[in-house]
Amino acid sequence: MAQPTQTASVKAPLWKRALRGFVTLTGTVSVLALAGGALWLGSATLATRAAAVDAPPAAPITSVAPLRVSPSEQMTTIRTFHGQIEAAETVNLGFEQSGRLNVLNVDEGDRVTRGQVLAQLDTRILMTERARLVASHAALEAQAELSRRTTARQTELRNRGFASDQAVDNVALGLVAIEAQMAEIDAAITQVDVRLSQTELLAPFDGVVGARLADPGAIVSVGTPIIDVRKDTAAIFRVGLDPKVAPLVADAPATIAVGDTEYDARFVGFRSDLDAQTGFVAQIS
């Protein structure tokens, strides 16, 4: 019958274990020595390169004057507000009567002068009416001349006893009636001339055309805006202010910055109403 075998663990001799520990310690020390040498070599190299660069020149000596500080009861503060630039005056121009827009002489951005004709309505009907009235006036003028001559002849005949006072009065009163009709026609001609003047849209002041709201050929009614003209003067800068800050703005100098350009400005006034969101609205030009 076979017997089970036992494997016995045999320890290495003491001298072998000591030799293995010595080798391990020697390797660790060698690695540390190599790392330290590399670190020292890198530091030395950096120091050598730094020493090779010239040092920057010394900064010049600046003299500083002493400043005496004294207490003050006020302080200047710069405040910045955003707003919008508007023309000082803007007028929407429209005709005082209806008609067909015949001529529009300007476009957006054009400069205009006071009294310049900007647009005109079709005047053919009014010109025809005026010609009719002038012809009627001429016919009445001829009748009046005939009545004057007849009055003169009747007066002479009456003085010679060949005509009555009634005949003279009839002719004289007929002349008065004709002259009254002529005066009525003169008034009608004047009325047509006024309506003709209303067919022209004139610039109320020197300025720039802002918007063109109609084109030639359109049928426009009374007061329909055709163009708007903006006065060619200093613009207004409109800005909303806090009511607590508003009183400080009136006497303070102001500068308006548009892009990189700055303009000196002066305070004009506040609007009488108070906006619920922006507070007082100040106008600066």
C-alpha positions in Angstrom: 0.0 0.0 0.0 1.4 3.4 -1.0 2.1 6.1 1.6 1.1 9.8 1.0 4.1 12.1 0.5 4.5 15.5 2.2 6.3 18.5 0.6 8.3 20.4 3.2 9.0 24.2 2.7 12.7 24.8 3.0 13.9 28.4 3.8 16.7 30.0 1.9 19.9 30.3 3.8 20.5 33.5 5.7 23.4 34.7 3.6 21.2 34.5 0.4 18.5 36.7 2.0 21.1 39.2 3.2 22.6 39.4 -0.3 19.2 39.9 -1.9 18.4 42.8 0.5 21.8 44.4 -0.2 21.2 44.3 -3.9 17.8 45.9 -3.6 19.1 48.7 -1.4 21.9 49.4 -3.7 19.6 49.7 -6.7 17.3 52.1 -4.9 20.2 54.3 -3.8 21.5 54.3 -7.4 18.1 55.5 -8.8 17.9 58.3 -6.2 21.4 59.3 -7.0 20.7 59.5 -10.7 17.5 61.5 -10.2 19.3 64.0 -7.9 22.1 64.4 -10.5 19.6 65.1 -13.3 17.9 67.7 -11.1 21.1 69.4 -10.3 22.2 69.4 -13.9 18.9 71.0 -15.1 19.1 73.7 -12.4 22.7 74.5 -13.4 21.8 74.7 -17.1 18.8 77.1 -16.4 21.0 79.3 -14.2 23.7 79.4 -16.9 21.2 80.5 -19.5 19.7 83.1 -17.2 23.1 84.5 -16.5 23.8 84.8 -20.3 20.8 87.2 -20.8 21.4 90.9 -20.2 19.5 92.5 -17.4 16.9 95.2 -18.4 17.9 98.8 -18.0 17.0 100.5 -14.8 13.9 102.6 -14.8 14.4 106.4 -14.9 13.9 108.2 -11.7 10.6 110.2 -11.7 10.1 113.2 -9.5 6.8 113.4 -7.9 5.5 116.7 -6.6 3.7 116.6 -3.2 0.0 117.3 -3.2 -1.7 118.9 -0.3 -5.1 117.2 0.4 -7.8 119.3 1.8 -11.4 118.4 2.8 -14.3 119.3 0.5 -18.0 119.4 1.0 -18.8 118.3 -2.6 -17.7 115.8 -5.2 -17.9 115.7 -9.0 -19.5 112.5 -10.3 -19.8 111.6 -14.0 -23.1 109.8 -14.9 -23.9 108.2 -18.2 -27.4 107.9 -19.7 -28.7 106.3 -22.9 -31.2 108.1 -24.9 -32.2 108.9 -28.5 -31.4 111.8 -30.8 -34.3 113.6 -32.5 -34.7 116.5 -34.8 -35.5 119.8 -33.0 -38.7 120.2 -35.1 -40.4 117.6 -37.3 -43.5 118.4 -39.4 -45.7 116.0 -41.4 -46.8 117.9 -44.4 -50.1 117.3 -46.2 -52.4 119.2 -48.5 -55.4 121.3 -47.4 -57.6 119.8 -50.0 -58.0 116.5 -51.8 -56.8 115.6 -55.3 -54.4 113.6 -57.4 -50.7 114.0 -56.4 -49.2 115.2 -59.7 -45.6 116.2 -58.8 -43.3 115.2 -55.9 -40.0 117.0 -56.3 -38.0 115.6 -53.3 -36.9 112.3 -51.9 -35.8 111.0 -48.5 -32.6 112.7 -47.3 -32.9 115.7 -49.7 -32.2 119.2 -48.2 -34.9 121.8 -48.7 -35.1 125.5 -48.1 -38.0 127.5 -46.7 -40.7 128.2 -49.3 -39.4 125.5 -51.7 -42.2 123.7 -53.6 -42.0 120.1 -52.5 -45.2 118.6 -54.1 -48.2 119.6 -56.2 -51.7 118.3 -56.9 -53.4 118.2 -60.3 -54.8 121.7 -61.0 -56.6 121.2 -64.3 -60.1 121.5 -62.8 -59.2 124.6 -60.8 -57.5 126.2 -63.8 -60.6 125.6 -65.9 -62.8 127.1 -63.2 -60.6 130.2 -63.0 -60.7 130.6 -66.8 -64.5 130.5 -66.8 -64.7 133.1 -64.0 -62.2 135.4 -65.9 -64.3 135.1 -69.0 -67.5 136.0 -67.1 -65.7 139.0 -65.6 -64.8 140.2 -69.0 -68.4 139.9 -70.2 -69.6 141.9 -67.2 -66.9 144.5 -67.8 -68.3 145.0 -71.4 -71.8 145.3 -70.0 -70.6 147.8 -67.5 -68.9 149.9 -70.1 -72.1 149.9 -72.2 -74.1 150.9 -69.1 -71.7 153.8 -68.4 -72.1 155.1 -71.9 -75.9 154.7 -71.8 -76.0 156.5 -68.5 -74.0 159.4 -69.9 -76.3 159.7 -73.0 -79.5 159.5 -70.9 -78.2 162.2 -68.6 -77.5 164.5 -71.5 -80.9 163.8 -73.0 -82.5 164.5 -69.6 -80.7 167.8 -69.4 -82.0 168.7 -72.8 -85.5 167.7 -71.8 -85.7 164.6 -74.0 -85.4 161.9 -71.2 -86.9 161.4 -67.8 -85.2 161.0 -64.5 -86.6 157.5 -64.3 -84.7 156.5 -67.5 -81.5 157.8 -66.1 -82.0 156.0 -62.8 -82.8 152.7 -64.5 -79.5 152.8 -66.4 -77.5 153.9 -63.4 -78.9 151.2 -61.2 -78.2 148.6 -63.9 -74.6 149.7 -63.8 -74.5 149.2 -60.0 -75.9 145.7 -60.4 -73.3 144.8 -63.0 -70.5 146.1 -60.8 -71.8 144.0 -57.9 -71.7 140.9 -60.1 -68.2 141.8 -61.1 -67.2 142.0 -57.5 -68.7 138.6 -56.8 -66.7 137.1 -59.6 -63.6 138.8 -58.4 -64.2 137.1 -55.0 -64.7 133.7 -56.7 -61.4 134.2 -58.6 -59.6 135.0 -55.4 -61.1 131.8 -53.8 -59.8 129.7 -56.8 -56.4 131.3 -56.4 -56.3 130.4 -52.8 -57.3 126.8 -53.6 -54.6 126.8 -56.3 -52.0 127.9 -53.7 -53.2 125.0 -51.5 -52.3 122.5 -54.3 -48.6 123.3 -53.6 -46.8 121.9 -50.7 -44.1 124.3 -49.4 -41.2 123.7 -47.1 -42.0 125.5 -43.8 -38.3 125.9 -42.9 -34.8 124.9 -44.0 -34.4 121.2 -43.3 -34.0 117.6 -44.5 -36.7 115.4 -45.9 -37.2 112.5 -43.4 -39.7 110.2 -45.0 -41.6 110.1 -48.3 -45.1 108.7 -47.6 -46.8 108.9 -51.1 -45.9 108.7 -54.7 -47.1 110.7 -57.8 -50.4 109.5 -59.1 -51.9 108.7 -55.7 -55.3 110.2 -54.7 -54.8 112.0 -51.4 -57.4 113.4 -49.0 -57.2 116.5 -46.9 -54.4 116.3 -44.3 -53.0 113.0 -45.6 -49.2 113.1 -44.8 -47.1 113.2 -47.9 -43.6 113.8 -46.5 -42.1 114.9 -43.2 -39.5 117.6 -43.0 -37.0 117.8 -40.1 -35.6 121.2 -39.2 -31.9 121.7 -40.0 -30.8 122.9 -36.6 -29.1 121.4 -33.5 -30.7 118.0 -32.7 -32.4 117.2 -29.4 -31.1 114.3 -27.1 -34.0 112.9 -25.2 -33.3 110.8 -22.1 -35.2 109.4 -19.2 -33.9 110.3 -15.7 -34.6 109.1 -12.2 -36.6 111.9 -10.4 -33.9 111.9 -7.7 -31.2 112.6 -10.3 -33.2 115.0 -12.5 -32.6 118.2 -10.4 -28.8 117.7 -10.6 -28.8 117.7 -14.4 -30.2 121.2 -15.1 -27.0 123.1 -14.1 -24.4 120.4 -15.0 -22.3 120.3 -18.2 -23.3 117.6 -20.6 -21.5 115.8 -23.4 -23.3 113.6 -26.1 -21.2 110.7 -27.5 -22.2 109.4 -30.9 -19.8 106.5 -31.6 -16.3 107.9 -31.2 -17.4 111.6 -31.6 -18.4 113.8 -28.7 -20.5 117.0 -28.8 -20.8 119.6 -26.1 -24.5 120.1 -25.1 -26.7 122.2 -22.9 -29.7 121.4 -20.9 -33.0 122.6 -22.5 -35.7 121.4 -20.1 -38.0 118.7 -18.7 -41.2 117.5 -20.1 -44.2 118.3 -18.0 -45.4 114.7 -17.8 -43.7 111.9 -15.9 -43.2 108.5 -17.6 -43.9 105.6 -15.4 -40.9 103.6 -16.7 -38.2 106.2 -17.5 -39.1 109.0 -15.0 -38.6 112.6 -16.1 -37.7 113.1 -19.7 -35.0 115.6 -20.2 -34.2 117.4 -23.4 -30.6 118.3 -24.1 -29.3 120.0 -27.3 
